[in-house]
Amino acid sequence: MFFMNRTKSQMVDPKDALPGRAEPLATAETHFLSGLPLKSPVPEGMAEAMFGMGCFWGVERKFWQTPGVWLTMVGYAAGYTPNPTYKETCTQLTGHNEVVRVIYDPKVVSYDQLLKLFWEGHDPTQGMRQGNDMGSTYRSGIYTYNDAQAEAAQASKALYQAALNAAGKAAITTEILPAPEFFFAEDYHQQYLQKNPNGYCGIGGTGVTCPIGIGVTA
């Protein structure tokens, strides 16, 4: 089989990706902590962001614990297979990353602050893995919703790479792309660590502080 001849450090070729399906997967109706509708539109005055930092269970918790974050949800993005299942993404044959989509109030928490949490909340130098989690589903990624976010992401990457260089650390492998379509993960993945407090987290960091100036970037 094709998969047996690949390594987990490789992205699947689009022509070899699984076909997926036209209909979205069933997911939770509401956020397990807040009770807000999980598919709420972005309220006026708020903004959205999307990050991949490894296993999305632990990543989502980092963001819902951040003051100013209104809603979080986990899903799959930046791949080729429409509406993939978790089992399909685990084959590494969908091209998707495990991501967290965040809706936040920029009057309370800036995009720069979210970027600081992103860089310091995982190790962005590991390529197609995060810790013991191997594969393209665990790659580091920032998926931007506008030009201001893209510019802030690139600037923060340069600052953090300089800090990593000074600490003798490796090069950043994070992909920075315009936000692709977000596919909701299944019900049991949403707010997983609130439902399972002793569950697996799977993310770490480099121990290096990201020297991002705290601004009001939306």
Secondary structure by P-SEA (a helix, b strand, c coil): ccccccccccccccccccccccccccccccccccccccccccccccbbbbbbcccaaaaaaaaaacccccbbbbbbcccccccccaaaaaaccccccbbbbbbbccccccaaaaaaaaaaaccccccccccccccccbbbbbbbccaaaaaaaaaaaaaaaaaaaaabbbbbccccccccbbbbcccccccccccccccccccccccccccccccccc
